[in-house]
Amino acid sequence: MASSCLVKEREGAEIVYGSEECHRHSIELLEELGFPKGVLPLQDLVECGRVRETGFVWMKQKAPYEHFFDKTNTRVSYAIEVTGYVEKFKMKKMTGIKSKQMLLWVPITEMSIEDNPKGKKILFKTPMGIGKSFPITAFMTQEEQEKHLQLQGEETEENN
């Protein structure tokens, strides 16, 4: 039963295989959704898929991976398969991602971009609806950070 649901969920999917293709595909997806490239630092991807009709996406790695985000002081664990439903500025019903909070691993089921007066933030939510926000810049690649700083400088000049 579970496998037939899985097949139905992935029906009509665009699927890519191989490390390079999957990496390119995942970066394009994050950019399309408005997320910084560093927010899902998955390693050794072997398969990525997307069902545009439903928004369902998945990314498979060769092995589970743990990543430490220095700028948020957060350790995150990524399972072999990470899934979710995507829409602009949001990824929800996520599976395969946990964040270490104190001594506990807490599942992350949603991430979304918040635009507030102090700048853009990414809000991560747990299944209980509890969330935590971080500046979007904490997940940007070096290239994205440089571009972001350049754009901020141009906005500051225009406002003066």
SVG drawing of the C-alpha trace seen along z (x, -y; Angstrom):
<svg xmlns="http://www.w3.org/2000/svg" viewBox="-2 -62 34 64">
<polyline fill="none" stroke="black" stroke-width="0.4" points="0.0,0.0 2.7,-2.5 4.7,-1.8 1.6,-2.4 1.1,-5.7 4.7,-6.6 4.3,-5.7 1.2,-7.8 2.9,-10.7 5.7,-10.6 3.6,-10.0 4.4,-12.4 7.7,-13.5 10.7,-15.1 13.6,-12.9 17.3,-13.5 20.1,-11.2 23.8,-11.6 25.7,-14.0 26.2,-16.9 22.7,-16.8 21.1,-16.5 23.2,-19.3 22.3,-21.6 18.6,-20.6 18.5,-21.3 20.2,-24.7 17.8,-25.7 14.9,-24.7 16.1,-26.7 16.7,-29.8 13.2,-29.4 11.6,-29.2 13.5,-32.2 15.8,-30.4 19.5,-30.8 21.7,-28.1 23.2,-27.0 20.0,-26.2 20.0,-22.5 23.7,-21.5 23.0,-17.9 26.0,-15.8 26.5,-13.1 23.0,-13.3 22.0,-10.4 18.4,-11.2 16.2,-14.3 12.6,-14.5 9.8,-17.0 6.1,-16.8 5.3,-20.3 1.5,-19.6 1.5,-18.9 4.7,-20.6 6.2,-17.4 10.0,-17.2 12.6,-14.7 16.3,-14.5 18.2,-11.3 21.8,-11.2 24.2,-8.2 24.2,-8.4 22.8,-10.5 24.7,-13.8 25.1,-16.1 26.0,-19.8 26.9,-22.5 25.7,-26.0 28.3,-28.3 26.3,-31.5 23.3,-30.0 25.3,-27.7 23.0,-24.9 23.7,-21.2 21.3,-19.7 20.9,-16.1 19.8,-15.1 18.4,-11.6 19.2,-9.6 16.0,-11.0 14.6,-14.6 11.1,-15.3 8.6,-18.1 6.0,-20.2 7.2,-23.4 5.7,-26.8 7.3,-30.2 9.1,-31.1 8.0,-27.9 8.8,-24.2 6.2,-22.3 5.4,-18.8 9.2,-18.2 10.7,-14.8 14.3,-13.8 15.5,-16.9 16.2,-17.3 17.9,-20.0 19.7,-19.5 18.2,-21.7 19.9,-21.3 20.2,-17.5 17.3,-16.6 17.0,-16.0 13.8,-17.9 12.2,-17.3 11.9,-20.3 8.7,-20.1 8.6,-23.5 10.7,-26.4 9.6,-29.7 10.9,-33.2 9.6,-36.0 10.0,-39.6 10.2,-42.0 11.5,-45.6 14.8,-44.3 15.4,-42.2 14.5,-38.8 14.6,-35.8 14.0,-32.1 11.5,-30.5 11.9,-26.8 9.0,-25.0 8.6,-21.8 5.6,-19.4 4.2,-21.1 4.2,-24.5 7.0,-25.9 9.4,-27.9 12.7,-29.7 13.9,-32.4 17.4,-33.2 18.6,-35.9 18.6,-34.7 22.2,-35.7 23.2,-32.9 22.4,-30.4 23.9,-32.3 26.9,-31.1 29.9,-33.5 28.8,-34.5 25.2,-35.2 26.5,-37.2 28.7,-39.4 25.7,-40.1 23.4,-40.8 25.9,-43.3 26.3,-45.0 22.5,-45.3 22.2,-46.8 24.9,-49.3 23.1,-50.4 19.8,-50.7 21.6,-52.9 23.0,-55.1 19.6,-55.5 18.0,-56.5 20.6,-59.2"/>
</svg>
